[in-house]
Each structure stands twice: as C-alpha cells, then as structure tokens.
Amino acid sequence: MTSLNGSDQRDQVDAIESYFECITSCDIDDGVCVQRCVLVHLKQGDDGGG
C-alpha cells in the first residue's frame, strides 16, 4: 500500500467531498446525474482502463 503525503491526502478527501456534494444534488432515480458525479469527481487522474 502506498502512503500519501499531506497534500495528496487532502486532494483525495476534497474529491470525495465534492462527489458527495454532487450526488446529494441529484434526484435519487437519476442515474445519469450520479454517473456524471463519479466521472467528474472520482475519475480525475485515473488513467487506468475500466
């Protein structure tokens, strides 16, 4: 497991907080909105295929 320095850890927490803020603005049945939140807030810098 890789250790994160303070700045990287804060960036990761900020992305997670932004994701949760985003999904709380979505309608519960709006899968497109939730998917957009994942792509915008959690897939940043993820260059691995899926």
mmCIF entry with sequence, helices, sheets and N, C-alpha, C, O atoms, coordinates in Angstrom:
data_MODEL
# 
_entry.id   MODEL 
# 
_entity.id                         1 
_entity.type                       polymer 
_entity.pdbx_number_of_molecules   1 
# 
_entity_poly.entity_id                      1 
_entity_poly.type                           'polypeptide(L)' 
_entity_poly.nstd_linkage                   no 
_entity_poly.nstd_monomer                   no 
_entity_poly.pdbx_seq_one_letter_code       MTSLNGSDQRDQVDAIESYFECITSCDIDDGVCVQRCVLVHLKQGDDGGG 
_entity_poly.pdbx_seq_one_letter_code_can   MTSLNGSDQRDQVDAIESYFECITSCDIDDGVCVQRCVLVHLKQGDDGGG 
_entity_poly.pdbx_strand_id                 A 
# 
loop_
_entity_poly_seq.entity_id 
_entity_poly_seq.num 
_entity_poly_seq.mon_id 
_entity_poly_seq.hetero 
1 1  MET n 
1 2  THR n 
1 3  SER n 
1 4  LEU n 
1 5  ASN n 
1 6  GLY n 
1 7  SER n 
1 8  ASP n 
1 9  GLN n 
1 10 ARG n 
1 11 ASP n 
1 12 GLN n 
1 13 VAL n 
1 14 ASP n 
1 15 ALA n 
1 16 ILE n 
1 17 GLU n 
1 18 SER n 
1 19 TYR n 
1 20 PHE n 
1 21 GLU n 
1 22 CYS n 
1 23 ILE n 
1 24 THR n 
1 25 SER n 
1 26 CYS n 
1 27 ASP n 
1 28 ILE n 
1 29 ASP n 
1 30 ASP n 
1 31 GLY n 
1 32 VAL n 
1 33 CYS n 
1 34 VAL n 
1 35 GLN n 
1 36 ARG n 
1 37 CYS n 
1 38 VAL n 
1 39 LEU n 
1 40 VAL n 
1 41 HIS n 
1 42 LEU n 
1 43 LYS n 
1 44 GLN n 
1 45 GLY n 
1 46 ASP n 
1 47 ASP n 
1 48 GLY n 
1 49 GLY n 
1 50 GLY n 
# 
_struct_asym.id          A 
_struct_asym.entity_id   1 
# 
loop_
_struct_conf.conf_type_id 
_struct_conf.id 
_struct_conf.pdbx_PDB_helix_id 
_struct_conf.beg_label_comp_id 
_struct_conf.beg_label_asym_id 
_struct_conf.beg_label_seq_id 
_struct_conf.pdbx_beg_PDB_ins_code 
_struct_conf.end_label_comp_id 
_struct_conf.end_label_asym_id 
_struct_conf.end_label_seq_id 
_struct_conf.pdbx_end_PDB_ins_code 
_struct_conf.beg_auth_comp_id 
_struct_conf.beg_auth_asym_id 
_struct_conf.beg_auth_seq_id 
_struct_conf.end_auth_comp_id 
_struct_conf.end_auth_asym_id 
_struct_conf.end_auth_seq_id 
_struct_conf.pdbx_PDB_helix_class 
_struct_conf.details 
_struct_conf.pdbx_PDB_helix_length 
HELX_P HELX_P1 AA1 GLY A 6  ? THR A 24 ? GLY A 6  THR A 24 1 ? 19 
HELX_P HELX_P2 AA2 GLY A 31 ? CYS A 37 ? GLY A 31 CYS A 37 1 ? 7  
HELX_P HELX_P3 AA3 VAL A 38 ? LEU A 42 ? VAL A 38 LEU A 42 3 ? 5  
# 
_struct_conf_type.id          HELX_P 
_struct_conf_type.criteria    ? 
_struct_conf_type.reference   ? 
# 
loop_
_atom_site.group_PDB 
_atom_site.id 
_atom_site.type_symbol 
_atom_site.label_atom_id 
_atom_site.label_alt_id 
_atom_site.label_comp_id 
_atom_site.label_asym_id 
_atom_site.label_entity_id 
_atom_site.label_seq_id 
_atom_site.pdbx_PDB_ins_code 
_atom_site.Cartn_x 
_atom_site.Cartn_y 
_atom_site.Cartn_z 
_atom_site.occupancy 
_atom_site.B_iso_or_equiv 
_atom_site.pdbx_formal_charge 
_atom_site.auth_seq_id 
_atom_site.auth_comp_id 
_atom_site.auth_asym_id 
_atom_site.auth_atom_id 
_atom_site.pdbx_PDB_model_num 
ATOM 1   N N  . MET A 1 1  ? 0.851   -1.175 0.000   1.00 0.00 ? 1  MET A N  1 
ATOM 2   C CA . MET A 1 1  ? 0.000   0.000  0.000   1.00 0.00 ? 1  MET A CA 1 
ATOM 3   C C  . MET A 1 1  ? 0.896   1.237  0.000   1.00 0.00 ? 1  MET A C  1 
ATOM 4   O O  . MET A 1 1  ? 1.880   1.306  0.736   1.00 0.00 ? 1  MET A O  1 
ATOM 5   N N  . THR A 1 2  ? 0.541   2.204  -0.832  1.00 0.00 ? 2  THR A N  1 
ATOM 6   C CA . THR A 1 2  ? 1.332   3.415  -0.965  1.00 0.00 ? 2  THR A CA 1 
ATOM 7   C C  . THR A 1 2  ? 0.869   4.461  0.034   1.00 0.00 ? 2  THR A C  1 
ATOM 8   O O  . THR A 1 2  ? -0.330  4.658  0.229   1.00 0.00 ? 2  THR A O  1 
ATOM 9   N N  . SER A 1 3  ? 1.812   5.121  0.657   1.00 0.00 ? 3  SER A N  1 
ATOM 10  C CA . SER A 1 3  ? 1.493   6.185  1.601   1.00 0.00 ? 3  SER A CA 1 
ATOM 11  C C  . SER A 1 3  ? 1.325   7.496  0.862   1.00 0.00 ? 3  SER A C  1 
ATOM 12  O O  . SER A 1 3  ? 2.109   7.809  -0.034  1.00 0.00 ? 3  SER A O  1 
ATOM 13  N N  . LEU A 1 4  ? 0.314   8.265  1.227   1.00 0.00 ? 4  LEU A N  1 
ATOM 14  C CA . LEU A 1 4  ? 0.065   9.565  0.614   1.00 0.00 ? 4  LEU A CA 1 
ATOM 15  C C  . LEU A 1 4  ? 0.654   10.658 1.475   1.00 0.00 ? 4  LEU A C  1 
ATOM 16  O O  . LEU A 1 4  ? 0.575   10.606 2.703   1.00 0.00 ? 4  LEU A O  1 
ATOM 17  N N  . ASN A 1 5  ? 1.254   11.666 0.819   1.00 0.00 ? 5  ASN A N  1 
ATOM 18  C CA . ASN A 1 5  ? 1.722   12.796 1.612   1.00 0.00 ? 5  ASN A CA 1 
ATOM 19  C C  . ASN A 1 5  ? 0.520   13.679 1.954   1.00 0.00 ? 5  ASN A C  1 
ATOM 20  O O  . ASN A 1 5  ? -0.584  13.430 1.469   1.00 0.00 ? 5  ASN A O  1 
ATOM 21  N N  . GLY A 1 6  ? 0.716   14.677 2.759   1.00 0.00 ? 6  GLY A N  1 
ATOM 22  C CA . GLY A 1 6  ? -0.385  15.508 3.239   1.00 0.00 ? 6  GLY A CA 1 
ATOM 23  C C  . GLY A 1 6  ? -1.185  16.156 2.128   1.00 0.00 ? 6  GLY A C  1 
ATOM 24  O O  . GLY A 1 6  ? -2.414  16.181 2.188   1.00 0.00 ? 6  GLY A O  1 
ATOM 25  N N  . SER A 1 7  ? -0.512  16.682 1.114   1.00 0.00 ? 7  SER A N  1 
ATOM 26  C CA . SER A 1 7  ? -1.190  17.358 0.009   1.00 0.00 ? 7  SER A CA 1 
ATOM 27  C C  . SER A 1 7  ? -2.036  16.384 -0.806  1.00 0.00 ? 7  SER A C  1 
ATOM 28  O O  . SER A 1 7  ? -3.176  16.691 -1.154  1.00 0.00 ? 7  SER A O  1 
ATOM 29  N N  . ASP A 1 8  ? -1.482  15.210 -1.112  1.00 0.00 ? 8  ASP A N  1 
ATOM 30  C CA . ASP A 1 8  ? -2.224  14.211 -1.876  1.00 0.00 ? 8  ASP A CA 1 
ATOM 31  C C  . ASP A 1 8  ? -3.439  13.717 -1.109  1.00 0.00 ? 8  ASP A C  1 
ATOM 32  O O  . ASP A 1 8  ? -4.499  13.481 -1.688  1.00 0.00 ? 8  ASP A O  1 
ATOM 33  N N  . GLN A 1 9  ? -3.279  13.564 0.183   1.00 0.00 ? 9  GLN A N  1 
ATOM 34  C CA . GLN A 1 9  ? -4.375  13.097 1.030   1.00 0.00 ? 9  GLN A CA 1 
ATOM 35  C C  . GLN A 1 9  ? -5.505  14.135 1.053   1.00 0.00 ? 9  GLN A C  1 
ATOM 36  O O  . GLN A 1 9  ? -6.679  13.774 0.963   1.00 0.00 ? 9  GLN A O  1 
ATOM 37  N N  . ARG A 1 10 ? -5.156  15.413 1.174   1.00 0.00 ? 10 ARG A N  1 
ATOM 38  C CA . ARG A 1 10 ? -6.163  16.480 1.150   1.00 0.00 ? 10 ARG A CA 1 
ATOM 39  C C  . ARG A 1 10 ? -6.881  16.522 -0.188  1.00 0.00 ? 10 ARG A C  1 
ATOM 40  O O  . ARG A 1 10 ? -8.097  16.708 -0.231  1.00 0.00 ? 10 ARG A O  1 
ATOM 41  N N  . ASP A 1 11 ? -6.142  16.351 -1.288  1.00 0.00 ? 11 ASP A N  1 
ATOM 42  C CA . ASP A 1 11 ? -6.754  16.343 -2.619  1.00 0.00 ? 11 ASP A CA 1 
ATOM 43  C C  . ASP A 1 11 ? -7.748  15.203 -2.753  1.00 0.00 ? 11 ASP A C  1 
ATOM 44  O O  . ASP A 1 11 ? -8.819  15.376 -3.333  1.00 0.00 ? 11 ASP A O  1 
ATOM 45  N N  . GLN A 1 12 ? -7.402  14.041 -2.221  1.00 0.00 ? 12 GLN A N  1 
ATOM 46  C CA . GLN A 1 12 ? -8.288  12.885 -2.294  1.00 0.00 ? 12 GLN A CA 1 
ATOM 47  C C  . GLN A 1 12 ? -9.550  13.139 -1.465  1.00 0.00 ? 12 GLN A C  1 
ATOM 48  O O  . GLN A 1 12 ? -10.654 12.828 -1.912  1.00 0.00 ? 12 GLN A O  1 
ATOM 49  N N  . VAL A 1 13 ? -9.398  13.692 -0.280  1.00 0.00 ? 13 VAL A N  1 
ATOM 50  C CA . VAL A 1 13 ? -10.545 13.998 0.573   1.00 0.00 ? 13 VAL A CA 1 
ATOM 51  C C  . VAL A 1 13 ? -11.430 15.052 -0.094  1.00 0.00 ? 13 VAL A C  1 
ATOM 52  O O  . VAL A 1 13 ? -12.656 14.941 -0.057  1.00 0.00 ? 13 VAL A O  1 
ATOM 53  N N  . ASP A 1 14 ? -10.819 16.075 -0.704  1.00 0.00 ? 14 ASP A N  1 
ATOM 54  C CA . ASP A 1 14 ? -11.591 17.105 -1.402  1.00 0.00 ? 14 ASP A CA 1 
ATOM 55  C C  . ASP A 1 14 ? -12.402 16.507 -2.536  1.00 0.00 ? 14 ASP A C  1 
ATOM 56  O O  . ASP A 1 14 ? -13.555 16.891 -2.732  1.00 0.00 ? 14 ASP A O  1 
ATOM 57  N N  . ALA A 1 15 ? -11.828 15.570 -3.291  1.00 0.00 ? 15 ALA A N  1 
ATOM 58  C CA . ALA A 1 15 ? -12.542 14.930 -4.393  1.00 0.00 ? 15 ALA A CA 1 
ATOM 59  C C  . ALA A 1 15 ? -13.730 14.130 -3.874  1.00 0.00 ? 15 ALA A C  1 
ATOM 60  O O  . ALA A 1 15 ? -14.806 14.149 -4.471  1.00 0.00 ? 15 ALA A O  1 
ATOM 61  N N  . ILE A 1 16 ? -13.537 13.436 -2.773  1.00 0.00 ? 16 ILE A N  1 
ATOM 62  C CA . ILE A 1 16 ? -14.624 12.643 -2.188  1.00 0.00 ? 16 ILE A CA 1 
ATOM 63  C C  . ILE A 1 16 ? -15.730 13.557 -1.665  1.00 0.00 ? 16 ILE A C  1 
ATOM 64  O O  . ILE A 1 16 ? -16.911 13.277 -1.869  1.00 0.00 ? 16 ILE A O  1 
ATOM 65  N N  . GLU A 1 17 ? -15.359 14.643 -0.996  1.00 0.00 ? 17 GLU A N  1 
ATOM 66  C CA . GLU A 1 17 ? -16.358 15.589 -0.502  1.00 0.00 ? 17 GLU A CA 1 
ATOM 67  C C  . GLU A 1 17 ? -17.136 16.207 -1.657  1.00 0.00 ? 17 GLU A C  1 
ATOM 68  O O  . GLU A 1 17 ? -18.356 16.353 -1.579  1.00 0.00 ? 17 GLU A O  1 
ATOM 69  N N  . SER A 1 18 ? -16.436 16.569 -2.725  1.00 0.00 ? 18 SER A N  1 
ATOM 70  C CA . SER A 1 18 ? -17.094 17.149 -3.897  1.00 0.00 ? 18 SER A CA 1 
ATOM 71  C C  . SER A 1 18 ? -18.051 16.140 -4.527  1.00 0.00 ? 18 SER A C  1 
ATOM 72  O O  . SER A 1 18 ? -19.140 16.508 -4.967  1.00 0.00 ? 18 SER A O  1 
ATOM 73  N N  . TYR A 1 19 ? -17.653 14.883 -4.572  1.00 0.00 ? 19 TYR A N  1 
ATOM 74  C CA . TYR A 1 19 ? -18.511 13.823 -5.105  1.00 0.00 ? 19 TYR A CA 1 
ATOM 75  C C  . TYR A 1 19 ? -19.800 13.719 -4.295  1.00 0.00 ? 19 TYR A C  1 
ATOM 76  O O  . TYR A 1 19 ? -20.890 13.660 -4.865  1.00 0.00 ? 19 TYR A O  1 
ATOM 77  N N  . PHE A 1 20 ? -19.681 13.696 -2.974  1.00 0.00 ? 20 PHE A N  1 
ATOM 78  C CA . PHE A 1 20 ? -20.874 13.580 -2.145  1.00 0.00 ? 20 PHE A CA 1 
ATOM 79  C C  . PHE A 1 20 ? -21.772 14.812 -2.261  1.00 0.00 ? 20 PHE A C  1 
ATOM 80  O O  . PHE A 1 20 ? -22.996 14.684 -2.246  1.00 0.00 ? 20 PHE A O  1 
ATOM 81  N N  . GLU A 1 21 ? -21.187 15.989 -2.374  1.00 0.00 ? 21 GLU A N  1 
ATOM 82  C CA . GLU A 1 21 ? -21.984 17.196 -2.602  1.00 0.00 ? 21 GLU A CA 1 
ATOM 83  C C  . GLU A 1 21 ? -22.735 17.078 -3.922  1.00 0.00 ? 21 GLU A C  1 
ATOM 84  O O  . GLU A 1 21 ? -23.906 17.446 -4.011  1.00 0.00 ? 21 GLU A O  1 
ATOM 85  N N  . CYS A 1 22 ? -22.063 16.567 -4.937  1.00 0.00 ? 22 CYS A N  1 
ATOM 86  C CA . CYS A 1 22 ? -22.667 16.418 -6.254  1.00 0.00 ? 22 CYS A CA 1 
ATOM 87  C C  . CYS A 1 22 ? -23.839 15.434 -6.210  1.00 0.00 ? 22 CYS A C  1 
ATOM 88  O O  . CYS A 1 22 ? -24.926 15.747 -6.696  1.00 0.00 ? 22 CYS A O  1 
ATOM 89  N N  . ILE A 1 23 ? -23.627 14.251 -5.633  1.00 0.00 ? 23 ILE A N  1 
ATOM 90  C CA . ILE A 1 23 ? -24.708 13.256 -5.654  1.00 0.00 ? 23 ILE A CA 1 
ATOM 91  C C  . ILE A 1 23 ? -25.897 13.671 -4.789  1.00 0.00 ? 23 ILE A C  1 
ATOM 92  O O  . ILE A 1 23 ? -27.023 13.241 -5.043  1.00 0.00 ? 23 ILE A O  1 
ATOM 93  N N  . THR A 1 24 ? -25.662 14.503 -3.769  1.00 0.00 ? 24 THR A N  1 
ATOM 94  C CA . THR A 1 24 ? -26.801 14.954 -2.970  1.00 0.00 ? 24 THR A CA 1 
ATOM 95  C C  . THR A 1 24 ? -27.668 15.937 -3.749  1.00 0.00 ? 24 THR A C  1 
ATOM 96  O O  . THR A 1 24 ? -28.827 16.158 -3.398  1.00 0.00 ? 24 THR A O  1 
ATOM 97  N N  . SER A 1 25 ? -27.105 16.534 -4.815  1.00 0.00 ? 25 SER A N  1 
ATOM 98  C CA . SER A 1 25 ? -27.908 17.427 -5.644  1.00 0.00 ? 25 SER A CA 1 
ATOM 99  C C  . SER A 1 25 ? -28.680 16.662 -6.723  1.00 0.00 ? 25 SER A C  1 
ATOM 100 O O  . SER A 1 25 ? -29.526 17.243 -7.403  1.00 0.00 ? 25 SER A O  1 
ATOM 101 N N  . CYS A 1 26 ? -28.396 15.360 -6.887  1.00 0.00 ? 26 CYS A N  1 
ATOM 102 C CA . CYS A 1 26 ? -29.065 14.538 -7.893  1.00 0.00 ? 26 CYS A CA 1 
ATOM 103 C C  . CYS A 1 26 ? -30.382 13.996 -7.356  1.00 0.00 ? 26 CYS A C  1 
ATOM 104 O O  . CYS A 1 26 ? -30.536 13.778 -6.154  1.00 0.00 ? 26 CYS A O  1 
ATOM 105 N N  . ASP A 1 27 ? -31.321 13.784 -8.257  1.00 0.00 ? 27 ASP A N  1 
ATOM 106 C CA . ASP A 1 27 ? -32.545 13.059 -7.921  1.00 0.00 ? 27 ASP A CA 1 
ATOM 107 C C  . ASP A 1 27 ? -32.148 11.614 -7.656  1.00 0.00 ? 27 ASP A C  1 
ATOM 108 O O  . ASP A 1 27 ? -31.257 11.088 -8.323  1.00 0.00 ? 27 ASP A O  1 
ATOM 109 N N  . ILE A 1 28 ? -32.784 10.975 -6.708  1.00 0.00 ? 28 ILE A N  1 
ATOM 110 C CA . ILE A 1 28 ? -32.409 9.614  -6.308  1.00 0.00 ? 28 ILE A CA 1 
ATOM 111 C C  . ILE A 1 28 ? -32.511 8.619  -7.461  1.00 0.00 ? 28 ILE A C  1 
ATOM 112 O O  . ILE A 1 28 ? -31.783 7.627  -7.487  1.00 0.00 ? 28 ILE A O  1 
ATOM 113 N N  . ASP A 1 29 ? -33.401 8.874  -8.407  1.00 0.00 ? 29 ASP A N  1 
ATOM 114 C CA . ASP A 1 29 ? -33.585 7.959  -9.531  1.00 0.00 ? 29 ASP A CA 1 
ATOM 115 C C  . ASP A 1 29 ? -32.837 8.384  -10.781 1.00 0.00 ? 29 ASP A C  1 
ATOM 116 O O  . ASP A 1 29 ? -33.001 7.768  -11.834 1.00 0.00 ? 29 ASP A O  1 
ATOM 117 N N  . ASP A 1 30 ? -32.014 9.432  -10.687 1.00 0.00 ? 30 ASP A N  1 
ATOM 118 C CA . ASP A 1 30 ? -31.296 9.958  -11.847 1.00 0.00 ? 30 ASP A CA 1 
ATOM 119 C C  . ASP A 1 30 ? -29.896 9.360  -11.922 1.00 0.00 ? 30 ASP A C  1 
ATOM 120 O O  . ASP A 1 30 ? -28.929 9.942  -11.430 1.00 0.00 ? 30 ASP A O  1 
ATOM 121 N N  . GLY A 1 31 ? -29.805 8.196  -12.544 1.00 0.00 ? 31 GLY A N  1 
ATOM 122 C CA . GLY A 1 31 ? -28.526 7.509  -12.659 1.00 0.00 ? 31 GLY A CA 1 
ATOM 123 C C  . GLY A 1 31 ? -27.514 8.277  -13.493 1.00 0.00 ? 31 GLY A C  1 
ATOM 124 O O  . GLY A 1 31 ? -26.310 8.167  -13.264 1.00 0.00 ? 31 GLY A O  1 
ATOM 125 N N  . VAL A 1 32 ? -27.993 9.057  -14.463 1.00 0.00 ? 32 VAL A N  1 
ATOM 126 C CA . VAL A 1 32 ? -27.095 9.839  -15.304 1.00 0.00 ? 32 VAL A CA 1 
ATOM 127 C C  . VAL A 1 32 ? -26.394 10.905 -14.467 1.00 0.00 ? 32 VAL A C  1 
ATOM 128 O O  . VAL A 1 32 ? -25.193 11.125 -14.625 1.00 0.00 ? 32 VAL A O  1 
ATOM 129 N N  . CYS A 1 33 ? -27.120 11.554 -13.596 1.00 0.00 ? 33 CYS A N  1 
ATOM 130 C CA . CYS A 1 33 ? -26.546 12.583 -12.722 1.00 0.00 ? 33 CYS A CA 1 
ATOM 131 C C  . CYS A 1 33 ? -25.486 11.969 -11.808 1.00 0.00 ? 33 CYS A C  1 
ATOM 132 O O  . CYS A 1 33 ? -24.397 12.525 -11.660 1.00 0.00 ? 33 CYS A O  1 
ATOM 133 N N  . VAL A 1 34 ? -25.794 10.847 -11.207 1.00 0.00 ? 34 VAL A N  1 
ATOM 134 C CA . VAL A 1 34 ? -24.850 10.175 -10.312 1.00 0.00 ? 34 VAL A CA 1 
ATOM 135 C C  . VAL A 1 34 ? -23.610 9.732  -11.087 1.00 0.00 ? 34 VAL A C  1 
ATOM 136 O O  . VAL A 1 34 ? -22.488 9.874  -10.601 1.00 0.00 ? 34 VAL A O  1 
ATOM 137 N N  . GLN A 1 35 ? -23.814 9.194  -12.295 1.00 0.00 ? 35 GLN A N  1 
ATOM 138 C CA . GLN A 1 35 ? -22.686 8.766  -13.120 1.00 0.00 ? 35 GLN A CA 1 
ATOM 139 C C  . GLN A 1 35 ? -21.802 9.958  -13.475 1.00 0.00 ? 35 GLN A C  1 
ATOM 140 O O  . GLN A 1 35 ? -20.577 9.839  -13.480 1.00 0.00 ? 35 GLN A O  1 
ATOM 141 N N  . ARG A 1 36 ? -22.406 11.098 -13.770 1.00 0.00 ? 36 ARG A N  1 
ATOM 142 C CA . ARG A 1 36 ? -21.644 12.305 -14.080 1.00 0.00 ? 36 ARG A CA 1 
ATOM 143 C C  . ARG A 1 36 ? -20.807 12.717 -12.875 1.00 0.00 ? 36 ARG A C  1 
ATOM 144 O O  . ARG A 1 36 ? -19.655 13.124 -13.029 1.00 0.00 ? 36 ARG A O  1 
ATOM 145 N N  . CYS A 1 37 ? -21.380 12.613 -11.675 1.00 0.00 ? 37 CYS A N  1 
ATOM 146 C CA . CYS A 1 37 ? -20.630 12.954 -10.460 1.00 0.00 ? 37 CYS A CA 1 
ATOM 147 C C  . CYS A 1 37 ? -19.410 12.057 -10.302 1.00 0.00 ? 37 CYS A C  1 
ATOM 148 O O  . CYS A 1 37 ? -18.332 12.529 -9.940  1.00 0.00 ? 37 CYS A O  1 
ATOM 149 N N  . VAL A 1 38 ? -19.575 10.764 -10.570 1.00 0.00 ? 38 VAL A N  1 
ATOM 150 C CA . VAL A 1 38 ? -18.444 9.834  -10.476 1.00 0.00 ? 38 VAL A CA 1 
ATOM 151 C C  . VAL A 1 38 ? -17.367 10.227 -11.476 1.00 0.00 ? 38 VAL A C  1 
ATOM 152 O O  . VAL A 1 38 ? -16.189 10.307 -11.129 1.00 0.00 ? 38 VAL A O  1 
ATOM 153 N N  . LEU A 1 39 ? -17.772 10.471 -12.715 1.00 0.00 ? 39 LEU A N  1 
ATOM 154 C CA . LEU A 1 39 ? -16.797 10.793 -13.754 1.00 0.00 ? 39 LEU A CA 1 
ATOM 155 C C  . LEU A 1 39 ? -16.063 12.095 -13.468 1.00 0.00 ? 39 LEU A C  1 
ATOM 156 O O  . LEU A 1 39 ? -14.855 12.188 -13.684 1.00 0.00 ? 39 LEU A O  1 
ATOM 157 N N  . VAL A 1 40 ? -16.779 13.088 -12.986 1.00 0.00 ? 40 VAL A N  1 
ATOM 158 C CA . VAL A 1 40 ? -16.173 14.400 -12.756 1.00 0.00 ? 40 VAL A CA 1 
ATOM 159 C C  . VAL A 1 40 ? -15.295 14.406 -11.504 1.00 0.00 ? 40 VAL A C  1 
ATOM 160 O O  . VAL A 1 40 ? -14.195 14.958 -11.522 1.00 0.00 ? 40 VAL A O  1 
ATOM 161 N N  . HIS A 1 41 ? -15.773 13.800 -10.424 1.00 0.00 ? 41 HIS A N  1 
ATOM 162 C CA . HIS A 1 41 ? -15.100 13.954 -9.137  1.00 0.00 ? 41 HIS A CA 1 
ATOM 163 C C  . HIS A 1 41 ? -14.210 12.793 -8.721  1.00 0.00 ? 41 HIS A C  1 
ATOM 164 O O  . HIS A 1 41 ? -13.258 12.994 -7.967  1.00 0.00 ? 41 HIS A O  1 
ATOM 165 N N  . LEU A 1 42 ? -14.494 11.589 -9.191  1.00 0.00 ? 42 LEU A N  1 
ATOM 166 C CA . LEU A 1 42 ? -13.717 10.443 -8.727  1.00 0.00 ? 42 LEU A CA 1 
ATOM 167 C C  . LEU A 1 42 ? -12.785 9.861  -9.781  1.00 0.00 ? 42 LEU A C  1 
ATOM 168 O O  . LEU A 1 42 ? -11.873 9.110  -9.434  1.00 0.00 ? 42 LEU A O  1 
ATOM 169 N N  . LYS A 1 43 ? -12.981 10.177 -11.040 1.00 0.00 ? 43 LYS A N  1 
ATOM 170 C CA . LYS A 1 43 ? -12.149 9.623  -12.098 1.00 0.00 ? 43 LYS A CA 1 
ATOM 171 C C  . LYS A 1 43 ? -11.020 10.566 -12.494 1.00 0.00 ? 43 LYS A C  1 
ATOM 172 O O  . LYS A 1 43 ? -10.285 10.273 -13.437 1.00 0.00 ? 43 LYS A O  1 
ATOM 173 N N  . GLN A 1 44 ? -10.862 11.683 -11.803 1.00 0.00 ? 44 GLN A N  1 
ATOM 174 C CA . GLN A 1 44 ? -9.801  12.623 -12.112 1.00 0.00 ? 44 GLN A CA 1 
ATOM 175 C C  . GLN A 1 44 ? -8.450  11.969 -11.907 1.00 0.00 ? 44 GLN A C  1 
ATOM 176 O O  . GLN A 1 44 ? -8.177  11.405 -10.848 1.00 0.00 ? 44 GLN A O  1 
ATOM 177 N N  . GLY A 1 45 ? -7.597  12.048 -12.937 1.00 0.00 ? 45 GLY A N  1 
ATOM 178 C CA . GLY A 1 45 ? -6.263  11.498 -12.816 1.00 0.00 ? 45 GLY A CA 1 
ATOM 179 C C  . GLY A 1 45 ? -6.199  9.992  -12.896 1.00 0.00 ? 45 GLY A C  1 
ATOM 180 O O  . GLY A 1 45 ? -5.126  9.410  -12.738 1.00 0.00 ? 45 GLY A O  1 
ATOM 181 N N  . ASP A 1 46 ? -7.318  9.354  -13.136 1.00 0.00 ? 46 ASP A N  1 
ATOM 182 C CA . ASP A 1 46 ? -7.355  7.900  -13.249 1.00 0.00 ? 46 ASP A CA 1 
ATOM 183 C C  . ASP A 1 46 ? -7.134  7.527  -14.706 1.00 0.00 ? 46 ASP A C  1 
ATOM 184 O O  . ASP A 1 46 ? -8.055  7.613  -15.519 1.00 0.00 ? 46 ASP A O  1 
ATOM 185 N N  . ASP A 1 47 ? -5.919  7.114  -15.040 1.00 0.00 ? 47 ASP A N  1 
ATOM 186 C CA . ASP A 1 47 ? -5.639  6.771  -16.417 1.00 0.00 ? 47 ASP A CA 1 
ATOM 187 C C  . ASP A 1 47 ? -5.653  5.263  -16.641 1.00 0.00 ? 47 ASP A C  1 
ATOM 188 O O  . ASP A 1 47 ? -5.204  4.780  -17.680 1.00 0.00 ? 47 ASP A O  1 
ATOM 189 N N  . GLY A 1 48 ? -6.168  4.527  -15.667 1.00 0.00 ? 48 GLY A N  1 
ATOM 190 C CA . GLY A 1 48 ? -6.328  3.091  -15.838 1.00 0.00 ? 48 GLY A CA 1 
ATOM 191 C C  . GLY A 1 48 ? -7.651  2.799  -16.514 1.00 0.00 ? 48 GLY A C  1 
ATOM 192 O O  . GLY A 1 48 ? -8.654  3.450  -16.220 1.00 0.00 ? 48 GLY A O  1 
ATOM 193 N N  . GLY A 1 49 ? -7.669  1.834  -17.411 1.00 0.00 ? 49 GLY A N  1 
ATOM 194 C CA . GLY A 1 49 ? -8.899  1.465  -18.116 1.00 0.00 ? 49 GLY A CA 1 
ATOM 195 C C  . GLY A 1 49 ? -9.871  0.782  -17.181 1.00 0.00 ? 49 GLY A C  1 
ATOM 196 O O  . GLY A 1 49 ? -9.509  0.361  -16.082 1.00 0.00 ? 49 GLY A O  1 
ATOM 197 N N  . GLY A 1 50 ? -11.121 0.675  -17.634 1.00 0.00 ? 50 GLY A N  1 
ATOM 198 C CA . GLY A 1 50 ? -12.085 0.096  -16.727 1.00 0.00 ? 50 GLY A CA 1 
ATOM 199 C C  . GLY A 1 50 ? -12.927 -0.904 -17.293 1.00 0.00 ? 50 GLY A C  1 
ATOM 200 O O  . GLY A 1 50 ? -13.780 -1.457 -16.600 1.00 0.00 ? 50 GLY A O  1 
# 
